[in-house]
Amino acid sequence: MNRFFIVVFLIFGTCAMTAQIHEVGVFLGGSNYIGDIGKMSYIAPKEPALGILYKWNRSPRHSWRFSYTQSTIKGDDRQSTEPGRVQRDYRFENDIKEVSAGLEFNFFDFNLHDEDPKFTPYVYTGVSYVHYNGLFFVGGLPKYDSTHGAVALPMIVGLKGRLFNHLILGFEAGARLAFNDDLDGSNPTNKNLAALKFGNINSNDWYVFTGFTLTYTFGNKPCYCAE
């Protein structure tokens, strides 16, 4: 009986390894931020965002996805519709660099070895880590504290389709909820700067990447018999 299970495991394991089909590519788009300074627009890409990504397609419905994206986020109270923010007149910018890993789920079968045209909406979530500059405000001006890092929760929706045999074009919008509230300098993590907090300190910052993905796919034809 033990030999039987070993044989079954080896068959499924071999099949799973040959089921690996890969995608590598780029992300090109824009970014915006949602927080305590400036407008509250949820999807309003203003600053260029660039990234690279890799996908390991485990079945026609799901892929493991890894990415690196960088951009600059900005906020300006003068562009807000809230009178209090306009009167305060704060503004900032911050460079952010994100690495992310998680699961992408396709709503339709997306078997890239099928010759038929392929198109599907998809969603992605996982965990991200964002690196940024710690800021604080003195006299209405942003000051630099130190470099910081925070975990973030990505929530992405998109559409993708096959252009040619090995090229996949997608469009996606993805909000990230940071587990810190200091991307804009409103809630410094440095305890010595606690007196300089402002805004809603009970609501963490968000940042959004919106744009296009272009990936090249390669690998062995999968059998999916382990799925």
NORDA-V220092 format. One record per residue. RES is the residue in one small letter. SS is DSSP state (@ for helix, = for strand, . for the rest). Layout:
res=RES ss=SS
res=RES ss=SS
//
This chain:
res=m ss=.
res=n ss=@
res=r ss=@
res=f ss=@
res=f ss=@
res=i ss=@
res=v ss=@
res=v ss=@
res=f ss=@
res=l ss=@
res=i ss=@
res=f ss=@
res=g ss=@
res=t ss=@
res=c ss=@
res=a ss=@
res=m ss=@
res=t ss=@
res=a ss=.
res=q ss=.
res=i ss==
res=h ss==
res=e ss==
res=v ss==
res=g ss==
res=v ss==
res=f ss==
res=l ss==
res=g ss==
res=g ss==
res=s ss==
res=n ss==
res=y ss==
res=i ss==
res=g ss=.
res=d ss=.
res=i ss=.
res=g ss=.
res=k ss=.
res=m ss=.
res=s ss=.
res=y ss=.
res=i ss=.
res=a ss=.
res=p ss=.
res=k ss=.
res=e ss==
res=p ss==
res=a ss==
res=l ss==
res=g ss==
res=i ss==
res=l ss==
res=y ss==
res=k ss==
res=w ss==
res=n ss==
res=r ss=.
res=s ss=.
res=p ss=.
res=r ss=.
res=h ss==
res=s ss==
res=w ss==
res=r ss==
res=f ss==
res=s ss==
res=y ss==
res=t ss==
res=q ss==
res=s ss==
res=t ss==
res=i ss==
res=k ss==
res=g ss==
res=d ss==
res=d ss=@
res=r ss=@
res=q ss=@
res=s ss=.
res=t ss=.
res=e ss=.
res=p ss=@
res=g ss=@
res=r ss=@
res=v ss=@
res=q ss=@
res=r ss=@
res=d ss=.
res=y ss=.
res=r ss==
res=f ss==
res=e ss==
res=n ss==
res=d ss==
res=i ss==
res=k ss==
res=e ss==
res=v ss==
res=s ss==
res=a ss==
res=g ss==
res=l ss==
res=e ss==
res=f ss==
res=n ss==
res=f ss=.
res=f ss=.
res=d ss=.
res=f ss=.
res=n ss=.
res=l ss=.
res=h ss=.
res=d ss=.
res=e ss=.
res=d ss=.
res=p ss=.
res=k ss=.
res=f ss==
res=t ss==
res=p ss==
res=y ss==
res=v ss==
res=y ss==
res=t ss==
res=g ss==
res=v ss==
res=s ss==
res=y ss==
res=v ss==
res=h ss==
res=y ss==
res=n ss==
res=g ss==
res=l ss==
res=f ss==
res=f ss==
res=v ss==
res=g ss=.
res=g ss=.
res=l ss==
res=p ss==
res=k ss==
res=y ss==
res=d ss==
res=s ss==
res=t ss==
res=h ss==
res=g ss==
res=a ss==
res=v ss==
res=a ss==
res=l ss==
res=p ss==
res=m ss==
res=i ss==
res=v ss==
res=g ss==
res=l ss==
res=k ss==
res=g ss==
res=r ss==
res=l ss=.
res=f ss=.
res=n ss=.
res=h ss=.
res=l ss==
res=i ss==
res=l ss==
res=g ss==
res=f ss==
res=e ss==
res=a ss==
res=g ss==
res=a ss==
res=r ss==
res=l ss==
res=a ss==
res=f ss=.
res=n ss=.
res=d ss=.
res=d ss=.
res=l ss=.
res=d ss=.
res=g ss=.
res=s ss=.
res=n ss=.
res=p ss=.
res=t ss=.
res=n ss=.
res=k ss=@
res=n ss=@
res=l ss=@
res=a ss=@
res=a ss=@
res=l ss=@
res=k ss=.
res=f ss=.
res=g ss=.
res=n ss=.
res=i ss=.
res=n ss=.
res=s ss=.
res=n ss=.
res=d ss=.
res=w ss==
res=y ss==
res=v ss==
res=f ss==
res=t ss==
res=g ss==
res=f ss==
res=t ss==
res=l ss==
res=t ss==
res=y ss==
res=t ss==
res=f ss==
res=g ss==
res=n ss=.
res=k ss=.
res=p ss=.
res=c ss=.
res=y ss=.
res=c ss=.
res=a ss=.
res=e ss=.
//
